[in-house]
Amino acid sequence: MADTTPEATVVPINRESQVRDTQQSFKLKDVQVGNKDGRGLPITQVYAVQSGDYAVYQAGEVMVHFADEQEKAQAQRRAILPLSSARAEINALVQGMACREIFNRQVADALQLALDGDMGGAKATIGAAKTFVLARRAARGRFQYLKWSFGTAAVLIVLLFVASRLYPFQEASSDLWLAAKAGLIGASFSIALAIRGRTVALDTELLDNVTDGTLRLLIGVISAGVLLLLFASGIVPNLKIGDAIFSGGTLTWQTVLLVGFVGGFMERLVPDLLEKRNSQIGGNGSGTAAAIK
């Protein structure tokens, strides 16, 4: 026997219309802690409520519920539009920060000022919030830079000790490993001294901070080794630091340590010495060529 039961009609679900209906059904009076806003997120804090006009609250981030009247709501949207860019930047920067509530309060105050017609105060408030969060991120970035730099330095110093055991140098004047260790310490000391005034990436840019710190340490190690070679080969016969003059013919292990430390600490020393030496050779090049000819 054939089944004569009418087939069920399948009605497609319109998600967008459901969201729109939810937002329309959420009224100003519904902005209360514990309720869900028009996006379906729970309201955790209400910062300001102007009866019949607007409410500023937190539901994941700082939000504004405009007036239920459509025309007034449009005017309020236009009122806070100049704050949108700074507000978006702050919301992105505060992700994962423990003191996020401080910035949320400042953003809420700025939005309230804008809705009340004080755009100058609103811009000043949200500008201060942005400056504050950038300063906190920069401070965390400096700590991140130091942490990874010194962690890298610890790894490098272990590698240098291993290399010095496997391939030792007999003479102090040619001990590149000793100079490299001193150069690494000098570069680390330079980083520690300059970190307050050094421009580093925010802590959100981990790769940049790790790369910059590692390169600075590697430059110190290489500069120390090159400076020792310049002394030992006689290309740079002497170096004056303060009242002390160091020459390649009197390289003890103490001198090697000091030369390596200086090479690592003064980032531009070796490049400047090579550039100066190159200019001297270039200046004498025509006379040398004429003599050979």
C-alpha positions as CSV (number, residue, x, y, z in Angstrom):
1,M,0.0,0.0,0.0
2,A,1.4,3.4,-1.0
3,D,2.3,5.9,1.6
4,T,-0.2,8.8,1.3
5,T,1.3,10.8,4.2
6,P,2.1,14.3,2.9
7,E,5.8,15.0,2.6
8,A,7.2,17.4,5.2
9,T,8.1,20.8,3.7
10,V,11.8,21.7,4.3
11,V,12.1,25.4,5.1
12,P,15.6,26.8,4.7
13,I,17.0,28.6,7.7
14,N,18.0,32.2,7.1
15,R,20.8,32.9,9.6
16,E,21.1,36.5,8.7
17,S,17.5,37.2,9.3
18,Q,17.8,35.4,12.7
19,V,20.7,37.6,13.7
20,R,18.8,40.7,12.5
21,D,15.7,39.7,14.5
22,T,17.8,39.1,17.6
23,Q,19.4,42.5,17.3
24,Q,16.1,44.2,16.8
25,S,14.5,42.4,19.7
26,F,17.4,43.6,22.1
27,K,16.3,46.9,23.5
28,L,18.0,49.5,25.5
29,K,16.2,48.4,28.7
30,D,17.7,44.9,28.2
31,V,21.3,46.2,28.8
32,Q,21.9,44.5,32.1
33,V,24.7,42.4,33.6
34,G,24.0,38.8,32.9
35,N,21.9,39.3,29.8
36,K,23.1,38.6,26.3
37,D,23.4,41.5,23.8
38,G,22.3,41.6,20.2
39,R,25.4,39.5,19.2
40,G,24.5,36.8,21.7
41,L,27.5,37.6,24.0
42,P,27.0,37.9,27.8
43,I,27.1,41.4,29.2
44,T,29.7,41.4,32.0
45,Q,29.7,45.1,32.9
46,V,27.7,48.2,32.3
47,Y,29.7,51.4,32.3
48,A,27.1,54.1,31.6
49,V,23.4,54.3,30.9
50,Q,21.6,57.4,29.7
51,S,17.9,56.6,30.0
52,G,16.3,56.4,26.6
53,D,19.4,57.4,24.8
54,Y,22.3,54.9,25.0
55,A,24.2,52.4,27.1
56,V,27.9,51.7,27.2
57,Y,28.7,48.1,28.3
58,Q,31.2,45.3,28.0
59,A,30.4,42.1,26.2
60,G,33.8,40.7,25.1
61,E,34.8,44.3,24.3
62,V,33.4,47.8,25.0
63,M,30.2,48.2,23.0
64,V,27.5,50.9,22.7
65,H,23.8,50.2,22.5
66,F,22.2,53.1,20.7
67,A,18.7,54.6,21.2
68,D,15.8,52.4,20.2
69,E,14.6,55.2,17.9
70,Q,16.2,54.7,14.5
71,E,16.9,58.4,13.7
72,K,18.5,59.1,17.0
73,A,20.6,55.9,16.7
74,Q,21.9,56.9,13.3
75,A,23.0,60.3,14.8
76,Q,24.7,58.5,17.7
77,R,26.6,56.3,15.3
78,R,27.9,59.3,13.4
79,A,28.9,60.9,16.7
80,I,31.3,58.1,17.7
81,L,32.6,57.5,14.1
82,P,35.8,59.7,14.6
83,L,36.8,57.3,17.5
84,S,36.5,54.1,15.4
85,S,40.1,53.9,14.3
86,A,41.7,54.4,17.7
87,R,39.1,52.2,19.3
88,A,39.9,49.3,16.9
89,E,43.6,49.7,17.5
90,I,43.1,49.6,21.3
91,N,40.9,46.5,21.1
92,A,43.6,44.8,19.1
93,L,46.4,45.8,21.3
94,V,44.8,44.9,24.7
95,Q,44.3,41.2,23.6
96,G,45.9,39.0,26.3
97,M,46.9,41.9,28.6
98,A,46.2,41.5,32.3
99,C,45.3,45.1,32.9
100,R,42.7,45.2,30.1
101,E,40.0,46.6,32.4
102,I,41.9,49.9,32.7
103,F,41.8,50.4,28.9
104,N,38.2,49.3,28.6
105,R,37.2,51.9,31.2
106,Q,39.1,54.6,29.2
107,V,37.4,53.6,25.9
108,A,34.0,53.6,27.7
109,D,34.6,57.1,29.0
110,A,35.6,58.3,25.6
111,L,32.5,56.8,24.0
112,Q,30.3,58.4,26.7
113,L,31.9,61.8,26.1
114,A,31.3,61.5,22.3
115,L,27.7,60.5,22.8
116,D,27.2,63.5,25.1
117,G,28.7,65.9,22.5
118,D,32.2,66.5,23.9
119,M,34.2,65.2,21.0
120,G,37.4,67.1,22.1
121,G,37.3,65.3,25.5
122,A,36.5,62.0,23.8
123,K,39.5,62.2,21.4
124,A,41.8,63.2,24.3
125,T,40.6,60.3,26.4
126,I,40.9,57.7,23.8
127,G,44.2,59.1,22.7
128,A,45.5,58.8,26.2
129,A,44.3,55.2,26.3
130,K,46.1,54.4,23.1
131,T,49.3,56.0,24.3
132,F,49.1,54.1,27.6
133,V,48.5,50.7,26.0
134,L,51.4,51.4,23.5
135,A,53.7,52.3,26.4
136,R,52.7,49.1,28.2
137,R,53.3,47.0,25.0
138,A,56.6,48.7,24.5
139,A,57.7,48.0,28.0
140,R,56.7,44.3,27.6
141,G,58.6,44.4,24.3
142,R,61.8,45.5,26.0
143,F,61.5,42.8,28.5
144,Q,60.8,40.3,25.8
145,Y,63.9,41.6,23.9
146,L,66.1,41.2,26.9
147,K,64.8,37.8,27.8
148,W,65.3,36.3,24.4
149,S,68.7,38.1,23.9
150,F,70.1,36.8,27.1
151,G,68.7,33.3,26.4
152,T,70.4,33.4,23.1
153,A,73.6,34.6,24.7
154,A,73.5,31.7,27.1
155,V,73.2,29.2,24.2
156,L,76.0,30.9,22.3
157,I,78.4,31.0,25.3
158,V,77.9,27.2,25.7
159,L,78.6,26.6,22.0
160,L,81.7,28.7,22.2
161,F,83.0,26.8,25.3
162,V,82.3,23.5,23.4
163,A,84.2,24.8,20.4
164,S,87.1,26.0,22.4
165,R,87.4,22.5,23.9
166,L,87.2,20.7,20.6
167,Y,89.5,23.1,18.6
168,P,91.7,24.9,21.1
169,F,94.2,27.6,20.2
170,Q,97.6,27.4,21.9
171,E,98.7,31.0,21.6
172,A,96.7,33.8,23.4
173,S,97.3,36.2,20.5
174,S,95.3,33.8,18.1
175,D,92.7,32.6,20.6
176,L,89.5,33.5,18.6
177,W,87.3,31.6,21.0
178,L,88.4,33.7,23.9
179,A,87.9,36.9,22.0
180,A,84.5,35.7,20.8
181,K,83.4,34.9,24.4
182,A,84.5,38.4,25.5
183,G,82.7,39.9,22.5
184,L,79.5,38.1,23.4
185,I,79.7,39.5,26.9
186,G,80.4,43.0,25.5
187,A,77.4,42.8,23.2
188,S,75.2,41.6,26.0
189,F,76.4,44.5,28.2
190,S,75.8,47.0,25.4
191,I,72.2,45.7,25.0
192,A,71.6,46.0,28.7
193,L,72.8,49.6,28.9
194,A,71.0,50.7,25.7
195,I,67.6,48.9,26.2
196,R,65.9,51.9,27.8
197,G,66.7,54.2,24.9
198,R,66.7,51.5,22.2
199,T,63.6,51.3,19.9
200,V,62.4,47.8,19.9
201,A,59.3,46.2,18.5
202,L,56.2,45.7,20.7
203,D,55.8,42.4,22.5
204,T,53.3,41.4,19.8
205,E,56.2,41.2,17.3
206,L,58.1,38.3,18.9
207,L,60.0,37.4,15.7
208,D,61.3,41.0,15.2
209,N,62.6,41.2,18.8
210,V,64.3,37.7,18.6
211,T,65.9,38.4,15.2
212,D,67.2,41.8,16.2
213,G,68.6,40.6,19.5
214,T,70.2,37.6,18.0
215,L,71.8,39.6,15.2
216,R,73.2,42.1,17.7
217,L,74.9,39.3,19.6
218,L,76.3,37.6,16.5
219,I,77.7,40.9,15.3
220,G,79.4,41.3,18.7
221,V,80.9,37.8,18.4
222,I,82.1,38.3,14.8
223,S,83.4,41.8,15.5
224,A,85.5,40.5,18.4
225,G,87.1,37.8,16.3
226,V,87.8,40.2,13.4
227,L,89.3,42.8,15.7
228,L,91.7,40.2,17.1
229,L,92.7,39.1,13.6
230,L,93.3,42.7,12.6
231,F,95.7,43.1,15.5
232,A,97.4,39.7,15.1
233,S,97.9,40.2,11.4
234,G,99.2,43.8,11.8
235,I,96.6,45.3,9.5
236,V,95.6,47.5,12.6
237,P,98.9,47.9,14.4
238,N,97.5,49.5,17.5
239,L,94.3,50.8,19.1
240,K,94.1,53.6,21.6
241,I,91.3,53.4,24.2
242,G,91.5,56.3,26.7
243,D,95.2,56.5,27.7
244,A,95.9,52.9,27.0
245,I,97.4,51.8,23.6
246,F,97.1,48.2,22.5
247,S,99.3,46.7,19.8
248,G,99.3,43.4,18.0
249,G,102.7,42.4,19.3
250,T,101.8,42.4,22.9
251,L,98.6,40.3,23.0
252,T,98.3,38.5,26.3
253,W,95.1,36.6,27.3
254,Q,94.0,39.7,29.3
255,T,94.5,41.9,26.3
256,V,92.6,39.4,24.1
257,L,89.7,39.5,26.6
258,L,89.7,43.3,26.6
259,V,90.0,43.6,22.8
260,G,87.1,41.1,22.4
261,F,84.9,42.9,24.9
262,V,85.5,46.2,23.2
263,G,84.8,44.7,19.8
264,G,81.5,43.3,21.0
265,F,80.5,46.4,23.0
266,M,81.2,49.0,20.3
267,E,79.0,47.8,17.5
268,R,80.5,50.2,14.9
269,L,84.2,49.9,15.9
270,V,85.2,47.1,13.5
271,P,83.2,48.4,10.5
272,D,84.7,51.9,11.1
273,L,88.2,50.5,11.3
274,L,87.8,48.5,8.1
275,E,86.3,51.5,6.3
276,K,89.1,53.7,7.4
277,R,91.7,51.1,6.3
278,N,90.0,50.7,3.0
279,S,90.0,54.5,2.4
280,Q,93.7,54.6,3.1
281,I,94.4,51.7,0.7
282,G,92.2,53.4,-1.9
283,G,94.0,56.7,-1.4
284,N,97.4,55.0,-2.1
285,G,96.1,52.9,-4.9
286,S,97.2,55.1,-7.8
287,G,100.7,55.5,-6.4
288,T,101.1,51.8,-5.9
289,A,99.9,51.0,-9.4
290,A,102.3,53.5,-10.8
291,A,105.2,52.0,-8.9
292,I,104.4,48.5,-10.0
293,K,104.1,49.7,-13.6
